[in-house]
């Protein structure tokens, strides 16, 4: 019985010695730059009970996978991930912190290599690999107590280019926690939701961004565009008024407010908004055209109402009032036409206007232009 016990002890000691020998062999291969041979030697030691709990095993393994990453383009991501995992395991096992400096040096090598390789992959439009490398760089930075904002931002950017929208949103938001790019980053997140055709995600992101950056003019405009596209005109009115407080000389905001008032059936407010836009830029085509069209449409409605009147005097008076409104439309439509002589809307409106005002020569000139454009 004593001999049997002794034999078992010798066998057990021999197994431990063999595994320690593998670690030493792996280290020798590592120093010689023979990384594949080093990997074959170290892997059994990571699962054997006598060596798997030693920080040295995992430190060597981390360095081995760093070496492999430098040799293999196709497996670079997985090799760097294994190096990261190995150094973290070594850090966990090094309870007395005897090797903390060496472990941190290894981790930092992983971080830098991941970042540089991510940039290279992105430039080669290998966006999936770039995403993984940038994210790994950020994660390793966290393990070292480094907040690498750009790594996570680039990870989100690469994920978006790879059409991995879930990770794009995740890492853009992680970046937003550091207030990097402030409100602009929330626009990027909203645009990802837009690419996903997720309007609820889009508007909730814009609103969240506006809560954090209420003064950001771009966020206000993005929210406004959403309301306009979805015919939420009352919300759009409120947004435009707020935007105009930030940009009182923005002609486009006044023009948009005019459109909103038209849809809210507030004609007087619409006219004022268009005039405010024209005051800022007298040659602003959109505002001139819309204001001219507003008066023209008003005149047509008045003409149609006049045609229902049986009394001749009242009919003539109503037509005269309609003509006054048509006269109001004329300078704005003519201005719009002068800005763009090929615009079909302005040509059609002017031809009809001149016909209603019995301005024959002007009508014929515009009709010839209209026929020419339609014949193209």
N, C-alpha and C positions, 0 to 999 in steps of 0.2 A: 504493500500500500504506500509506504514512504517513497519507494522508487517511482511509483505512478504519479504521485503528487509532484515530485521533483521533475519528472519528464514534462508534465503539463506546464509547469512554471517556465521551463526552458523553451517550450514551444511558444508560450505567450510572449516571453521576452524577445524571442527571435522575430515574432511578427512585428512588435513595436520597433525593433532595430531595423527591420526591413523598410518600414514606413519612414523612419527617420533618415534612412539612407536615401530614400527617394527624394526627400526634401533637399538633402545635400546635393544629390545629383541634379535636381532641378536648378538649384542655385548655380552649380558649375556651368550647366548649359546656358543659363541666363547671362552669366558673365561673359560667355563666349559668343553671345549674340545668336545662339541656336534656339530660337524661341519655340519652334514647333516641338523639338525634342524636350525642351523644358516643360512645355504644357503636358506632354505625355507622362512625364515623371511626376508632376505636381498634382494632377487630378486625383489619383488614388489616395493621396495624403489628405485630401479635403473631405474624404468620407470615412476614413479610418478613425476609430475612437481614440487612438493614441496621439494622433497628429491634427485632427480636425479642430481641436480646441486650442491650438497654439497660434498666437498672432503671427509668428514667423511664417507659417504655412501660407497665410493669406496675404502677408506683405509680398512674399515672393510671387505668389499668384498674380497680384495686382501689377507688379513690374513686368511679369511675363506677358500679360495681356496688353499692356502698354506697348511692349515691343512688337507683338503681333499686329496691333493696330497700325503701327508704322509701316508694316510690310504688305498689308492687304487693303486694297481700296474697297472691294466688295463687302468685306466683313468688318469694316472699320467701326461701324455703329455698334454691332454686337460685341466686338472686342473691347471697346471703350466702356460699354455698359458693364461687362464682366470685371474690368479693372476697377470701376467705381464700386461695384458690389464687394469686391475683394478687400479694398482698402477700408470700406466701412466696417466689414467684418473684423478686420485687424484692429481697427479703432475700438470696437466693442470688446474684444478679447484682451486688449492692452490696458488692463484695469489700473495698473500702476503708472501708466503713461511713460514707460521707459522708451518707447519708440514713437511718441506722438509727433515729434518733428519730422521723422522720416515718413510717417504715414501721411501727414499733411502735405509734404512735398510731393508724394505720389498723387494725392488727390488733386493738387493744384496742376500737376502735369496733365491729368485727365481733363480738367476744366479748360486749360489753354488749348490742348489738342482738339477737344470737342468744338470749341469756339472757332478756331482757325479752319478746321475741317468743315464746319457748318457754313462758313463764308464761302469756301471753295465749292461746296456742293450747290449752294444757292446760285452762285455765278454760272454753274454748269446746268442750271435749271433742274437739278435733282432735288425737288422740293420736299419729298417725303423724307429723304435722308437728312437734308438740312434741318427740317423740323425736329427730328429726333436728336440730332447733334446739339442744336441750340438749347433744347429743353434739358438735355443731359448736362450741358455746361451750367445752366441755371441751377439745377438740382445739386450739382457738386459744389457750386458756390455757396448754397445754403448750408451744406455740411461743414463748410469752412467758415461760416459766419459772414459770408460776403453776399450782399444783395446785388445781384447782377441783373439790373433792370433791362438792359439791352438784350441780354440772352433770351429772356422770356418774350420780349417784344419781337425779336427776330424769329423766335419759335412760332409765335402767333402769325406773323407775316408769311413765313414759309408754309404753315398749315393752311392758310387761306389760299395761297397759290397752288397748293396740292389738293384744293377743294375738300380739305378736312375741316369743315366749318365748325364742328363741335370743339376741336382743339384750338382752332383760331380764336373762338370766343373765350374759351377757358384761359388761354395765355394772354390775350389782350386784357381781360379783366384782372388777371394776376398782375399785369404791368400797371394797370390803372390804379391799383392799390398804392403804388408809390407816387401817384400824381404825375407820372411822366407824360408829357405832351398835353396834360390837363384835359380840356374839353375835346380836343381833336381826337383823342383816342376813343372817346365814346362815339364819335362819328364813324370811326373805323368799325367798331363793333356793330353799329346800326347798319352799316353797309353790308356786313356779313349776313345779317338777318335778311336784308333786302335780296341778296343773292340766293338765300334759301327760300325766298318767297314766303316769308313769315312776317306779315305786317304787325302782328301783335308784339312779337319780339322786337321789331324795329321801333315802334312808338314807345314801348316800355323802356327801351334802352335810352332813347332820346330824352324821355322824361327823367330818368335816373341821372343822366348826365347833366340835365338842367338844374336838378336839385343841388348837385355838387358845384356847378359853375353857372349860376343864374345870369351872369353878365355876358356869357359867351354868345356872340352874335350869330355864329355859324349854327350852333345848336338851335337857336330860335328860328332860323331860316329853315333848317331841316324839319323842325316840328311843323312849321307853317306849310311847307310843301306837302307833308303828309295830310294835313287838314284840307288843303286845296284839292289834292288828288282824290280824296274820299268825300268831297262835297260837305265837309264839316265847316260851313262858312262862319258861323258864330265864333267857333274856336279860332278860326283863321283871323277874324277881325281882331280878337283880343291879342293874338300873337303879333299881328302886324303893328298894332299900336305900341306894343312893347318894343318891337324891333325898331320902330321909328324913334323911340326915345334914345336908343343907342346910336342910330344912324339917321339923323334928321335930314340929311342931304341925299338920301338914297332914292333916286327916281323910280327904281324898280319896285321898291316897297310901296310907294304911293300908287303906282300903276296897279299893283296886285290888290291894294286896298280898294281901288276903284272897281276892279272885277268882283271882289267880294261883295261890295255894296250893291252892285248890279244884281247879284244872285240873292241878296237879302231884300231886294226890291226897295232900296233906299236911293232913288235916283239923284236927289240933290247932293247927298254925300258922295255918290259916285262921281258926279260932275266936278265937285271940289277936289277930290283926290286926283282925277286926271289932270286938272288944271295945275295942281301943286307939282305934279310930275313934269308938266310942260314948262312951268316956271323955272325948274331946275335945269331942264334941257329942252329948249324950244324945238330942236330937231329930233326929238324922241319919237320915232315912228309909231310905236305901239300905243302910246298915250294919245297922240294926234288922231290916229285911226279910230281908236275906241271911242274917243270923245265925239268925233265926227259921226261915227256909226250910231252912237247913243242919240244924238240930235236927229239924225236921219230917221231912225226907227220911231222916235217920238213923233216926228212929222208925218210919217206914214200912218201911224195910229190915228192921228188927228185928222188926216185926210179921209181915212176910212170912216171915221165917225161923222165927218161932214157929209159924206155921200148918203148917209141915212136921214139927213135933214130934208124935209119937204118944203119948208119955207125958204124962198129964194134969198131974201135978205140975210136970214140967219145962216144959210148955206154959204153965201159969199163971205160973210164975216168969219165963219169957221175956217174956210179955205185960206183966207188972208192970214189968220193966226198960224195955220199950218205952214204957210210960206215963210213966215218969220223964223220958224224953227228950222226949216230947210236952209235958210240963209245962215243960221248959226252953224249948221253942219259944214257948209261949203269951205270955209278957210281951213278947217282942220283936216278934211278929206283931201283938199288940194295940197296941203303941207305934207301929208302922208305920201301922196302920190309923187311929190317932188323928191322925197327921200328914197322911194323905190318905185320906179316907173313900170316895173314888170309885175308888181303885186296884184294878183287877180282880184282880191277883195276890194282894194281901193279903186281899181278900174271899174268893176261892176257897180260899186256904190256911186261913183262919180257919174257914170253914164246914166244911171237911173235918176240921180239928183238933177243933172242938167236937163233931162227930159221933163221932169216935174216942174222945173223952173222956166221951161221954154227957152233955154239958152241953146239955140240950135247949133251954132258954130262949135261951141265947146263940146256939145253932145257928140257931134259928128267926129271931131278930132279924137275924143276918148274912145268912141266906138271903133274907129279905125285901128287904134292901138289894141283894143280888146280883141278884135277879129284877128289881128296879126299874132297876138300871144296865143290865142286859141288854135290858130292854124299851125303852130310850131309842132 
